[in-house]
């Protein structure tokens, strides 16, 4: 994934959050709760853990 602009944590309708890479020109769905962009996948993963602990996301 050489052309990624960043990593996002995206909340799904069922309440769980997943980490997605967004490439140049790609957009995320409107109306979805999301956090980012983060510079690396590991940074996004750490943020997801924090969101789970804060009660904003459900663990998978």
WOUR-V896998 format. One record per residue. N is the residue number from 1. RES is the residue in one small letter. NEAR is the number of other C-alpha atoms within 10 Angstrom. Layout:
# WOUR-V896998
n-><N:N>
res-><RES:RES>
near-><NEAR:NEAR>
This chain:
# WOUR-V896998
n-><1:2:3:4:5:6:7:8:9:10:11:12:13:14:15:16:17:18:19:20:21:22:23:24:25:26:27:28:29:30:31:32:33:34:35:36:37:38:39:40:41:42:43:44:45:46:47:48:49:50:51:52:53:54:55:56:57:58:59:60>
res-><x:x:x:x:x:x:x:x:x:x:x:x:x:x:x:x:x:x:x:x:x:x:x:x:x:x:x:x:x:x:x:x:x:x:x:x:x:x:x:x:x:x:x:x:x:x:x:x:x:x:x:x:x:x:x:x:x:x:x:x>
near-><7:6:10:14:17:17:22:26:23:21:19:14:9:8:14:15:23:17:19:15:19:17:14:11:8:10:8:12:9:7:6:11:14:17:16:14:17:17:13:14:17:12:14:23:17:10:18:25:15:13:17:15:12:10:11:15:21:17:14:8>
